Amino acid sequence: MEQVDPKPHGRARVKAAVSREVHRVDFGLRLIIVMKTIKGSLLVLAATGTFLLIGRDLEAIALRVVEAIHLNPASPHIDALLEKLTGVRATRLAEIGAAELVYATLMYAEAWGLHKRRIWAEWLTIVATSLFIPLELYELFHKASLGKALVLGINVAVVTYVGRHRFLFGPGPVGRWLHHRLGWGPPPPAND
């Protein structure tokens, strides 16, 4: 009699694992965590690049990039971009780099808090993401593009998902302590 191996191999094993992960109740939350982490990492890279540009001739660098990708530097759009770069000061680049680092820190804080299933992270994600939706709507109506519509759709999906899956979050140690100290009944269960 032929023995059947209970564990699938190769593609069937991968397909079964992916199916299990996709059908988990927190799969969307995991995607949001990964997205926030990637976004934070890209912002750190952008900030690093911005800080490296301090003290350099931005117009010359931009002109080399334009020539390397075979664009016409005399084009009105390229010319306007090169003109804007001539007036950028080192302090402005430092401000831009610092803002990128602050925003990256926010992304990492959201990702960590969502990973730890903290209530504050749920609210931080909902508020921080919702603040961009009116701006994205304005931009979409002002000059529509597929990219803008995609970003708007992702942000609406994130806010909707996190808001509808509140059962995934619980208070941390400080939240449980406050709950108990303020006399709101027994502390909620740990979610560490």
LUMVEXRO-323941 format. One line per field, with one value per residue: residue number from 0; residue in one letter; chain; x, y, z of N, C-alpha, C in turn. Coordinates in Angstrom, 2 decimals. Example, Ala and Ser with C-alpha at 12.3 -4.5 7.8 and 13.67 -1.06 7.14 Angstrom:
2
num [0/1]
residu [A/S]
chaine [A/A]
n.u [13.19/12.85]
n.v [-5.69/-2.25]
n.w [7.80/7.08]
ca.u [12.30/13.67]
ca.v [-4.50/-1.06]
ca.w [7.80/7.14]
c.u [13.20/12.90]
c.v [-3.30/0.03]
c.w [7.80/7.87]
! end
This chain:
192
num [0/1/2/3/4/5/6/7/8/9/10/11/12/13/14/15/16/17/18/19/20/21/22/23/24/25/26/27/28/29/30/31/32/33/34/35/36/37/38/39/40/41/42/43/44/45/46/47/48/49/50/51/52/53/54/55/56/57/58/59/60/61/62/63/64/65/66/67/68/69/70/71/72/73/74/75/76/77/78/79/80/81/82/83/84/85/86/87/88/89/90/91/92/93/94/95/96/97/98/99/100/101/102/103/104/105/106/107/108/109/110/111/112/113/114/115/116/117/118/119/120/121/122/123/124/125/126/127/128/129/130/131/132/133/134/135/136/137/138/139/140/141/142/143/144/145/146/147/148/149/150/151/152/153/154/155/156/157/158/159/160/161/162/163/164/165/166/167/168/169/170/171/172/173/174/175/176/177/178/179/180/181/182/183/184/185/186/187/188/189/190/191]
residu [M/E/Q/V/D/P/K/P/H/G/R/A/R/V/K/A/A/V/S/R/E/V/H/R/V/D/F/G/L/R/L/I/I/V/M/K/T/I/K/G/S/L/L/V/L/A/A/T/G/T/F/L/L/I/G/R/D/L/E/A/I/A/L/R/V/V/E/A/I/H/L/N/P/A/S/P/H/I/D/A/L/L/E/K/L/T/G/V/R/A/T/R/L/A/E/I/G/A/A/E/L/V/Y/A/T/L/M/Y/A/E/A/W/G/L/H/K/R/R/I/W/A/E/W/L/T/I/V/A/T/S/L/F/I/P/L/E/L/Y/E/L/F/H/K/A/S/L/G/K/A/L/V/L/G/I/N/V/A/V/V/T/Y/V/G/R/H/R/F/L/F/G/P/G/P/V/G/R/W/L/H/H/R/L/G/W/G/P/P/P/P/A/N/D]
chaine [A/A/A/A/A/A/A/A/A/A/A/A/A/A/A/A/A/A/A/A/A/A/A/A/A/A/A/A/A/A/A/A/A/A/A/A/A/A/A/A/A/A/A/A/A/A/A/A/A/A/A/A/A/A/A/A/A/A/A/A/A/A/A/A/A/A/A/A/A/A/A/A/A/A/A/A/A/A/A/A/A/A/A/A/A/A/A/A/A/A/A/A/A/A/A/A/A/A/A/A/A/A/A/A/A/A/A/A/A/A/A/A/A/A/A/A/A/A/A/A/A/A/A/A/A/A/A/A/A/A/A/A/A/A/A/A/A/A/A/A/A/A/A/A/A/A/A/A/A/A/A/A/A/A/A/A/A/A/A/A/A/A/A/A/A/A/A/A/A/A/A/A/A/A/A/A/A/A/A/A/A/A/A/A/A/A/A/A/A/A/A/A]
n.u [0.84/0.52/2.09/0.91/2.27/1.68/2.46/2.57/4.68/7.02/5.51/2.84/3.08/3.95/1.78/-0.25/0.71/0.67/-2.06/-3.05/-1.93/-3.09/-5.74/-5.79/-7.01/-5.65/-4.21/-4.38/-3.55/-0.91/0.09/-0.17/1.66/4.07/4.05/4.22/6.73/8.42/7.93/8.96/11.67/12.36/12.04/14.12/16.30/15.88/16.24/18.91/20.09/19.33/20.73/23.31/23.47/23.89/25.83/26.67/26.67/23.62/22.31/24.18/24.42/21.79/21.67/23.55/22.18/19.90/21.08/22.17/19.94/19.06/17.35/15.97/17.64/16.79/14.10/10.96/9.92/12.08/13.94/12.66/12.76/15.56/16.06/14.71/16.33/18.61/18.26/18.17/19.09/21.59/20.55/17.85/17.87/18.73/16.52/14.56/15.63/15.56/12.78/12.03/13.21/11.75/9.19/9.75/10.29/7.75/6.44/7.81/7.14/4.35/4.34/5.66/3.96/1.55/2.38/2.79/0.22/-1.05/-3.38/-3.00/-1.48/-3.27/-5.06/-3.26/-2.47/-4.93/-5.58/-3.24/-3.10/-5.60/-5.43/-4.12/-5.90/-7.84/-6.04/-5.01/-7.35/-7.85/-5.55/-6.02/-8.37/-7.47/-5.33/-5.62/-4.35/-3.23/-1.50/-1.99/-4.65/-4.33/-2.75/-4.55/-6.62/-5.29/-4.73/-7.34/-8.23/-6.50/-7.25/-9.94/-9.68/-8.15/-9.85/-12.15/-11.25/-10.90/-10.85/-8.46/-6.66/-5.23/-4.81/-1.56/0.94/0.97/-1.51/-3.22/-2.57/-3.40/-6.12/-6.86/-6.10/-7.75/-10.12/-11.87/-12.99/-12.06/-8.74/-8.21/-7.54/-4.13/-2.16/0.37]
n.v [-1.18/2.24/4.93/8.03/11.16/13.35/16.00/18.57/19.16/21.37/23.44/23.07/23.15/25.78/27.14/26.34/27.48/30.23/30.56/30.04/32.24/34.45/34.18/34.70/36.57/38.88/39.58/41.84/43.83/43.09/43.59/46.38/47.07/46.23/47.93/50.47/50.22/49.93/52.39/54.13/53.38/54.12/56.86/57.43/56.84/58.81/61.10/60.79/61.05/63.70/65.09/64.52/66.09/68.63/71.52/71.02/71.56/71.83/72.37/71.62/68.89/68.04/68.70/66.91/64.50/64.85/64.88/62.31/60.65/61.28/63.54/66.61/69.44/71.99/71.96/73.31/72.40/71.04/73.08/74.86/73.34/73.17/75.85/76.31/74.87/76.38/78.29/76.98/76.72/75.63/75.47/75.09/72.55/71.09/71.45/70.09/67.48/66.96/67.05/64.83/62.81/63.07/62.37/59.75/58.64/58.78/56.93/54.56/54.41/54.04/51.54/49.88/50.13/49.13/46.54/45.64/45.74/47.97/50.26/53.02/53.16/52.34/54.53/56.59/55.82/55.95/58.71/60.05/59.05/59.74/62.52/63.12/62.53/64.60/66.39/64.72/64.24/66.83/67.19/65.13/65.97/68.38/67.77/64.99/61.66/58.30/57.36/59.13/58.50/55.86/56.10/57.52/55.62/53.52/54.77/55.31/52.68/51.72/53.30/52.51/49.72/49.55/50.94/49.30/46.92/46.93/45.14/43.84/45.16/46.08/47.40/48.40/47.80/50.29/51.36/49.44/49.81/52.49/52.16/50.58/52.27/54.50/53.54/52.14/49.65/46.14/45.57/45.45/42.50/41.42/42.39/41.86]
n.w [0.00/-0.76/0.85/1.97/2.20/4.84/4.88/2.58/-0.32/-2.01/-4.43/-3.60/-0.85/-0.40/-1.49/0.28/2.66/2.02/1.59/4.16/5.56/4.23/4.88/7.56/10.33/10.89/8.65/6.93/8.72/9.08/6.53/6.50/8.50/7.31/5.09/6.36/7.54/5.31/4.09/6.06/5.97/3.34/3.61/5.40/3.77/1.80/3.37/4.06/1.52/1.01/3.03/2.17/-0.07/0.81/0.55/-1.99/-5.59/-6.68/-9.09/-11.05/-10.51/-11.03/-13.75/-14.79/-14.25/-15.86/-18.39/-18.37/-18.47/-20.91/-21.44/-22.67/-21.80/-22.40/-22.42/-21.36/-18.87/-17.65/-17.62/-15.87/-13.51/-13.12/-12.70/-10.29/-8.56/-8.30/-6.34/-3.90/-0.60/1.81/4.38/3.88/2.70/4.92/6.59/5.09/5.11/7.87/8.32/6.81/8.35/10.75/9.86/9.06/11.55/12.67/11.00/11.66/14.39/14.22/12.88/14.76/17.00/15.91/15.39/17.99/18.77/20.00/21.41/21.19/18.88/16.98/16.96/16.34/13.76/12.40/12.68/11.66/9.05/8.06/8.00/5.64/3.63/2.77/1.48/-0.50/-1.96/-2.92/-4.53/-6.35/-7.65/-8.64/-10.41/-11.90/-11.60/-12.07/-10.10/-7.93/-7.40/-6.63/-4.29/-2.66/-2.51/-1.15/1.33/2.27/2.48/4.49/6.74/6.96/7.37/9.80/11.52/11.46/12.51/15.30/17.36/17.31/18.83/21.98/25.34/26.50/29.08/30.51/29.82/30.97/33.68/34.07/33.57/35.70/37.89/37.57/38.27/36.57/36.70/36.56/35.31/31.76/29.74/29.24/26.44/25.43]
ca.u [0.00/1.29/1.94/0.72/2.94/0.70/2.97/2.78/6.03/7.17/4.50/1.65/3.38/3.97/0.40/-0.99/1.18/0.16/-3.50/-3.26/-1.59/-4.05/-7.03/-5.70/-7.80/-4.77/-3.37/-4.36/-2.72/0.49/0.44/-0.02/2.92/5.15/4.00/4.73/8.17/9.08/7.82/9.93/13.02/12.56/12.21/15.47/17.19/15.70/16.87/20.36/20.42/19.16/21.86/24.52/23.45/24.24/27.15/26.97/26.01/22.44/22.00/25.12/24.04/20.55/22.00/24.18/21.12/19.08/21.85/22.36/18.72/18.79/16.27/16.38/17.73/16.15/12.66/10.46/9.78/13.43/14.54/12.03/13.31/16.94/15.99/14.33/17.43/19.68/18.02/18.05/20.20/21.94/19.62/16.59/18.10/18.76/15.13/13.88/16.15/15.03/11.36/11.96/13.52/10.62/8.12/10.19/10.09/6.31/6.12/8.34/6.33/3.09/4.59/5.97/2.75/0.60/2.92/2.54/-1.23/-1.36/-4.52/-2.51/-1.01/-4.48/-5.54/-2.23/-2.56/-6.18/-5.51/-2.16/-3.44/-6.79/-5.06/-3.66/-6.97/-8.33/-5.00/-4.96/-8.55/-7.61/-4.58/-6.64/-9.30/-6.71/-4.64/-5.83/-3.41/-3.43/-0.72/-2.70/-5.84/-3.86/-2.35/-5.78/-7.29/-4.55/-4.93/-8.72/-8.29/-5.80/-8.11/-11.12/-9.28/-7.77/-11.06/-13.10/-10.65/-10.46/-10.71/-7.09/-5.81/-5.48/-3.91/-0.28/1.05/0.59/-2.96/-3.87/-2.35/-4.29/-7.49/-7.06/-5.97/-8.88/-11.31/-12.78/-13.25/-10.85/-7.94/-8.44/-6.51/-2.85/-1.98/1.81]
ca.v [0.00/3.47/5.86/9.42/12.08/14.35/17.36/18.83/19.60/22.26/24.47/22.84/23.60/27.23/27.57/26.14/28.47/31.53/30.54/30.18/33.60/35.39/34.03/35.11/37.77/40.05/39.68/43.25/44.57/42.76/44.35/47.78/47.16/46.14/49.16/51.57/50.00/50.26/53.84/54.74/53.11/54.97/58.23/57.54/56.92/60.13/62.08/60.62/61.68/65.15/65.60/64.41/67.16/69.92/72.00/70.65/72.35/71.05/72.57/70.81/67.49/67.82/68.75/65.61/63.48/65.10/64.42/60.86/59.96/61.76/64.51/67.88/70.46/73.23/71.78/74.27/71.76/70.78/74.39/75.39/72.56/73.61/77.22/76.22/74.31/77.36/79.08/76.15/76.93/74.48/75.40/74.52/71.11/70.54/71.40/69.01/66.22/66.79/66.71/63.43/61.95/63.12/61.57/58.35/58.23/58.55/55.66/53.47/54.33/53.40/50.13/49.18/50.08/48.20/45.20/45.30/45.82/49.00/51.10/54.33/53.03/52.30/55.89/57.35/55.45/56.49/60.17/60.48/58.70/60.53/63.91/63.28/62.25/65.82/66.89/63.82/64.51/68.10/66.93/64.27/66.78/69.43/67.15/63.56/60.68/56.96/57.28/59.85/57.72/54.67/56.51/57.83/54.34/52.79/55.44/55.06/51.27/51.59/53.88/51.66/48.44/49.72/51.32/48.19/45.77/47.42/44.01/43.36/46.00/46.09/48.32/47.91/47.84/51.60/51.47/48.59/50.45/53.64/51.64/50.13/53.40/55.41/52.87/51.74/48.23/45.34/45.90/44.58/41.47/41.84/42.17/42.13]
ca.w [0.00/-0.90/1.95/1.58/3.12/5.26/4.64/1.15/-0.70/-3.14/-4.68/-2.79/0.51/-0.43/-1.72/1.52/3.63/1.61/1.82/5.62/5.96/3.66/5.56/8.96/10.61/10.98/7.45/6.51/9.67/8.78/5.32/6.89/9.24/6.32/4.30/7.18/7.73/4.04/3.92/6.98/5.46/2.17/4.10/5.95/2.61/1.20/4.26/3.89/0.26/1.16/3.82/1.35/-1.08/1.42/0.17/-3.38/-6.63/-7.06/-10.50/-11.83/-10.31/-11.77/-15.18/-15.13/-14.26/-17.04/-19.55/-18.29/-18.90/-22.27/-21.55/-23.24/-20.75/-22.84/-22.27/-20.35/-17.55/-17.12/-17.36/-14.64/-12.40/-12.90/-12.17/-8.87/-7.78/-8.09/-5.14/-2.70/0.34/2.64/5.52/3.38/2.56/6.28/7.06/4.37/5.64/9.24/8.19/6.36/9.50/11.68/9.26/9.14/12.94/12.81/10.31/12.49/15.62/13.85/12.58/16.01/17.82/15.29/15.61/19.39/18.92/20.98/21.08/20.76/17.50/16.16/16.81/15.63/12.35/11.84/12.60/10.77/7.67/7.67/7.76/4.26/2.66/2.09/0.59/-1.66/-2.76/-3.62/-5.59/-7.36/-8.44/-9.31/-11.54/-11.68/-12.14/-11.53/-8.87/-6.87/-7.07/-5.92/-2.93/-1.95/-2.24/-0.10/2.62/2.70/2.89/5.78/7.78/7.09/7.96/11.21/12.25/11.56/13.19/16.61/18.27/17.25/19.66/23.41/26.04/26.98/30.54/31.04/29.65/31.99/34.97/34.12/33.64/37.08/38.80/37.41/38.80/35.50/36.81/36.48/34.13/30.62/29.60/28.66/25.00/25.24]
c.u [0.89/1.01/1.82/1.35/1.95/1.16/3.19/4.20/5.94/6.09/3.27/1.86/3.35/2.55/-0.44/-0.60/0.65/-1.34/-3.82/-3.01/-2.64/-5.38/-6.97/-6.45/-6.94/-3.87/-3.27/-3.49/-1.25/0.96/0.67/1.30/4.10/5.21/4.59/6.24/8.94/9.07/8.84/11.35/13.33/12.76/13.60/16.49/17.10/16.37/18.39/20.82/20.33/20.34/23.17/24.60/23.83/25.67/27.55/26.21/24.83/22.12/22.91/24.78/22.78/20.80/22.66/23.14/20.26/19.79/22.02/21.12/18.19/17.52/16.83/16.44/17.06/14.63/12.15/10.34/11.14/14.10/13.97/12.58/14.73/16.98/15.64/15.48/18.54/19.50/17.95/19.30/20.42/20.98/18.29/16.74/18.12/17.35/14.36/14.33/15.62/13.55/11.18/12.25/12.39/9.48/8.47/9.99/8.62/5.91/6.59/7.54/4.99/3.29/4.84/4.71/1.70/1.06/2.66/1.06/-1.66/-2.51/-4.04/-2.05/-2.19/-4.96/-4.54/-2.30/-3.81/-6.06/-4.45/-2.49/-4.63/-6.45/-4.62/-4.78/-7.53/-7.31/-4.92/-6.18/-8.37/-6.66/-5.18/-7.60/-8.57/-6.01/-4.65/-4.72/-3.67/-2.70/-1.42/-3.94/-5.45/-3.48/-3.59/-6.52/-6.62/-4.79/-6.35/-8.86/-7.62/-6.68/-9.33/-10.77/-8.99/-8.99/-12.04/-12.56/-10.10/-10.24/-9.28/-6.18/-6.22/-4.52/-2.61/-0.23/0.61/-0.92/-3.72/-3.74/-3.29/-5.75/-7.81/-7.06/-7.16/-10.20/-12.33/-13.07/-11.95/-10.06/-8.24/-7.32/-5.27/-2.83/-0.52/2.38]
c.v [1.25/4.41/7.28/10.30/13.18/15.79/17.56/19.36/20.61/23.32/24.30/23.33/25.13/27.77/27.44/27.18/29.86/31.62/30.72/31.61/34.60/35.32/34.31/36.41/39.03/40.21/41.12/44.10/44.32/43.49/45.83/47.98/47.14/47.43/50.34/51.44/50.36/51.77/54.57/54.56/53.97/56.42/58.44/57.63/58.28/61.20/62.00/61.29/63.20/65.75/65.53/65.51/68.53/70.29/71.63/71.54/71.54/71.19/71.70/69.32/67.17/67.82/67.45/64.50/63.62/64.59/62.91/60.09/60.50/62.60/65.80/68.94/71.78/73.14/72.73/73.66/71.53/72.10/75.00/74.66/73.02/75.01/77.20/75.73/75.33/78.13/78.28/76.33/75.68/74.35/74.78/73.01/70.43/70.43/70.26/67.65/65.93/66.41/65.26/62.47/61.93/62.25/60.08/57.81/57.94/57.22/54.47/53.31/53.66/51.91/49.34/49.03/49.13/46.76/44.72/45.37/46.81/49.87/52.47/54.28/52.98/53.73/56.77/57.07/56.05/58.01/60.61/60.19/59.52/61.98/64.15/63.12/63.53/66.40/66.03/64.00/65.81/67.88/66.10/65.07/67.88/68.90/65.65/62.73/59.34/56.81/57.95/59.08/56.47/55.00/56.81/56.54/53.55/53.44/55.25/53.62/51.06/52.10/52.99/50.35/48.58/50.09/50.19/46.98/46.18/46.28/43.45/44.07/45.94/47.02/47.64/48.00/49.18/51.78/50.64/49.23/51.64/53.19/51.25/51.32/54.35/54.78/52.50/50.25/47.44/45.69/44.94/43.56/42.02/41.52/42.45/41.22]
c.w [0.00/0.26/1.42/2.65/3.52/5.02/3.15/0.90/-1.83/-3.22/-3.81/-1.36/0.59/-0.60/-0.45/2.57/3.30/1.88/3.31/6.06/5.47/4.40/7.06/9.16/10.62/9.76/6.96/7.42/9.40/7.53/5.64/7.62/8.27/5.50/5.09/7.38/6.46/3.81/4.82/6.49/4.24/2.57/4.71/4.81/1.94/2.05/4.15/2.61/0.33/1.94/3.02/0.28/-0.51/1.03/-1.25/-4.34/-7.17/-8.54/-11.38/-11.71/-11.11/-13.27/-15.63/-15.19/-15.50/-18.29/-19.55/-18.73/-20.22/-22.38/-22.11/-22.14/-21.12/-22.77/-21.19/-18.95/-16.89/-16.77/-16.07/-13.41/-12.09/-12.29/-10.68/-8.01/-7.51/-6.78/-3.85/-1.85/1.18/3.83/5.10/3.21/3.93/6.84/6.39/4.90/7.04/9.20/7.72/7.50/10.52/11.15/9.28/10.56/13.21/12.18/11.14/13.79/15.33/13.63/13.87/16.86/17.25/15.50/17.04/19.75/20.00/20.49/20.58/19.30/16.53/15.89/16.08/14.13/11.71/11.65/11.58/9.31/7.19/7.36/6.31/3.23/2.02/1.10/-0.68/-2.56/-3.56/-4.79/-6.71/-8.24/-9.21/-10.56/-11.31/-12.31/-11.46/-10.19/-7.69/-6.43/-6.27/-4.48/-2.09/-1.57/-1.13/1.25/3.14/3.19/4.25/6.91/8.03/7.79/9.46/12.04/12.45/12.31/14.56/17.60/18.27/18.25/21.12/24.10/26.45/28.49/31.14/30.94/30.67/33.37/35.11/34.28/35.08/38.06/38.74/37.84/37.74/35.52/36.71/35.22/32.98/30.49/28.91/27.17/24.66/24.25]
! end
